[in-house]
Amino acid sequence: MESRIKAGTLNDEEEFSKQLEKLKLRITSLHEAIPCMRQCSCLSSLLQRMYEIREGLNQLEKGLLRTHLKCCISPNIDIPEEVILCLSRLSEKRHGAIIVMENEVNLDEHLQGGTIVEAAVSAPILENIFYPGSPLHDGAVILRNRSVYKASVLLPLAPHTSELEALGLGSRHRAALGLSQVSDSLVIVVSEEKGWISIALKGQLYPNLGTFALLEKLEHNLMDDKL
C-alpha cells in the first residue's frame, strides 16, 4: 500500500511540475504583452490569457488539495474531484454544508432521518442540495461507495466545548465531530458564517484557516503522532 502511495505521489509531482511550467510560460507571455494594453484590439486576448491562467491555477490547487488530503489524512480515503470542486464553490458562496464520506464502518445506526438520493457524486447535485432554502439543505449528505446515498441526515452531536465556542463554530461542527468520534468516516464541513472548510476525523476537528493553513495543520498533527 505504502509503495503504491509513493508511486502515485511521484506521478502527481510530475504532473504538477508540468502544469506549473505551462502556467509559468503563460504568465511570462502575459508579462511580455503588457505594453500592448494601450491597444484596445489586444485587450480581449489579454483577458483570455488571464482567464486561462486563473483556470490553470484552480485546477492545480484542486489536484494539490486532493493529493495532500490523501497523504496527510488517510490513504484509504479517496475524495472525488467533484466533491473538492463543490467544496470550493460552497465555501466561496458561504453555503453551509456537511458531507460525510463513509469508510469501513457502516453508519446506518448513527444516522437519523434523511432522504434516500442514490445518485452519482457530482458538484451540481451537491450544490443544489445545500443551496439555502432547498428542502434538503439542512443536515448532512452521506457518500457511500462513491455515490450520494442520503441527504438531510441528522448526525450525533459532540458535547459543546470552549474551543468550539472560541472559534465561533456551532451545530454543524459538533455534528461532524460527533460522528467522527463513533466511526472512521471523514466528515467535511463548510461554515455558513465564515466560509471555512473544516474536517473531522477520528474524533479530531481541524478547523480551516485557509486551504494551505489547513494542510499545514494536518501535516503538523501527523508529525506529532509519529513522535
GIKAUR-V735542 format. One record per run of one state. SS is the DSSP state (2 for helix, 1 for strand, 0 for the rest). FROM is the first residue (numbers start at 1). LEN is the number of residues. If there is no record, write none. Layout:
# GIKAUR-V735542
ss->SS from->FROM len->LEN
ss->SS from->FROM len->LEN
This chain:
# GIKAUR-V735542
ss->0 from->1 len->1
ss->2 from->2 len->31
ss->0 from->33 len->1
ss->2 from->34 len->5
ss->0 from->39 len->1
ss->2 from->40 len->33
ss->0 from->73 len->8
ss->2 from->81 len->13
ss->0 from->94 len->3
ss->1 from->97 len->5
ss->0 from->102 len->6
ss->2 from->108 len->3
ss->0 from->111 len->1
ss->1 from->112 len->1
ss->0 from->113 len->2
ss->1 from->115 len->6
ss->0 from->121 len->2
ss->2 from->123 len->7
ss->0 from->130 len->10
ss->1 from->140 len->5
ss->0 from->145 len->2
ss->1 from->147 len->8
ss->0 from->155 len->7
ss->2 from->162 len->6
ss->0 from->168 len->3
ss->2 from->171 len->12
ss->0 from->183 len->3
ss->1 from->186 len->5
ss->0 from->191 len->6
ss->1 from->197 len->5
ss->0 from->202 len->2
ss->1 from->204 len->3
ss->0 from->207 len->4
ss->2 from->211 len->16
ss->0 from->227 len->1
